[in-house]
């Protein structure tokens, strides 16, 4: 599809693209693809050129992944190794918005079901992050945060459920069942684990990653713009698209990851993306035609 053909999708959305003051990009399936363990990231067509073009124009952006296998700084380093021009502050994960949420709600002690990629940033922000083995009745936790945790065990489930039943709030890094990977899709652990805890306790799961509006607001604050001035670019119909819609931001879907163009088209009216493109290379072509 050419840039001119893309205009036929939604002329109003094309005009709105000209007023965008900041971009939120998904990583897996949008800018890059890795394996099912989220390793070996490789840029997708046009990704390096698009971010370089935005930087040359002074347009801010963040890359927001729901992955929690690495810290934001580690993801940024990995993307730089793959050729991307970005600094550490250009990268966000659910722990970025979790820190903002925990500080706002006064959560000082958090049970982490995940690795250093979650615990490290929490500690750095002054929040005590503890493992299931460290939980005791004498030192209850304020919250439980679930992330990438393939080592999850029945003892972990018992400790997490006991913490929630004692008053801790349950937070999940993601509500997505899958993420895009080279050769197919990979199961996300956050939703699976959080669903087990919810099934046992009957609690509510608070999502701190995409598609929560808190995560979009956190990204907007980092770029110094308003939420409605953002464009959200992603491949997932249940993450980036509803997040953008909730914030009244521009939703741009690409078909290089989890969903096809037809799947985006078939979304309910008013809930689908404003623009459906073949990839970020097409977005770059489209963006270059703007006045």
Buried (B, 14 or more C-beta within 10 A) or exposed (E): BEBEEBBEBBEEBBEBBEEBBBBBBBBBBBBBBBEEEBEEBEBBBBBBBBBBBBBEEEBBBBBBBBBBBBBBBBBBBBBBEBEBEBEEBBBBBBBBBBBBBBEEEEBEBBBBBBBBBBBBBBEEBEBBBBBBEBBEEEEBBBBBBBBBBEEBEEEBBEBBBBBBEEEBBBBBBBBBEBBBBBEEBBEBBBBBBBBBBBEBBEBEBBBBBBBBBBBBBBBBEBBEBBBBBBBBBBBBBBBBBBBBBEBEBBBBBBBBBBBEBEBBEEBEEEEBBBBBBBBBBBBBBBBEEEE
